[in-house]
Amino acid sequence: MSTPETNIVAIDGRDALFFLIVRPGTPGPSGSGVVLEHGGSGLTKARAAYILRQVADRLEDAAVAEVLEPTD
């Protein structure tokens, strides 16, 4: 899938406790294939990490459910 290059991202963070932007990065041994940008206020890094793990668990559960759904 080809996507246009994005140079500017605007975030209205007035009510955001935390934000995470995932962009395509350099794949290969020295790169993970993604670039992460994050920030915010009102949350400790530990709390933000906990929330992201909870979101990851939900996404994984949803992905497994999609695979297990009947296709008829």
C-alpha positions as CSV (number, residue, x, y, z in Angstrom):
1,M,0.0,0.0,0.0
2,S,1.4,3.4,-1.0
3,T,0.7,6.4,1.1
4,P,1.6,10.0,0.4
5,E,4.5,11.4,2.5
6,T,3.2,13.4,5.5
7,N,5.3,16.3,6.6
8,I,3.0,18.0,9.2
9,V,0.8,16.5,11.9
10,A,-1.4,18.8,14.0
11,I,-2.6,17.6,17.3
12,D,-5.0,19.5,19.5
13,G,-3.6,18.4,22.8
14,R,-5.6,20.7,25.1
15,D,-7.5,17.7,26.5
16,A,-5.1,14.9,25.6
17,L,-3.3,13.2,28.4
18,F,-1.1,11.4,26.0
19,F,-0.6,11.0,22.2
20,L,1.2,8.5,20.0
21,I,1.9,8.9,16.3
22,V,3.2,5.8,14.4
23,R,4.8,6.6,11.0
24,P,6.6,4.4,8.5
25,G,10.3,4.3,9.1
26,T,13.4,2.7,7.8
27,P,13.1,-1.1,7.7
28,G,16.2,-3.3,8.1
29,P,18.8,-4.2,10.7
30,S,19.3,-0.7,12.0
31,G,15.6,0.4,11.8
32,S,12.4,-1.0,13.2
33,G,10.3,0.0,10.2
34,V,8.4,2.6,12.2
35,V,9.0,5.9,13.8
36,L,7.2,6.7,17.1
37,E,6.4,10.2,18.3
38,H,4.8,10.6,21.7
39,G,4.1,13.2,24.3
40,G,1.6,14.6,26.6
41,S,1.0,15.9,30.1
42,G,-0.9,14.7,33.0
43,L,0.3,11.1,32.8
44,T,3.5,9.5,34.1
45,K,5.5,7.5,31.6
46,A,4.6,4.4,33.6
47,R,0.9,5.1,33.4
48,A,1.1,5.8,29.7
49,A,3.0,2.5,29.2
50,Y,0.3,0.7,31.1
51,I,-2.5,2.2,29.0
52,L,-0.6,1.3,25.8
53,R,-0.3,-2.3,26.9
54,Q,-4.0,-2.4,27.6
55,V,-4.7,-1.0,24.1
56,A,-2.3,-3.5,22.6
57,D,-4.1,-6.4,24.4
58,R,-7.5,-5.2,23.0
59,L,-6.1,-4.9,19.5
60,E,-4.6,-8.4,19.7
61,D,-7.9,-9.8,20.9
62,A,-9.7,-8.2,18.0
63,A,-7.1,-9.5,15.5
64,V,-7.5,-13.0,16.8
65,A,-11.3,-12.7,16.7
66,E,-11.1,-11.6,13.0
67,V,-9.1,-14.6,12.2
68,L,-11.5,-16.9,14.0
69,E,-14.7,-15.5,12.4
70,P,-16.5,-17.7,9.9
71,T,-16.1,-16.4,6.3
72,D,-19.5,-17.6,5.0
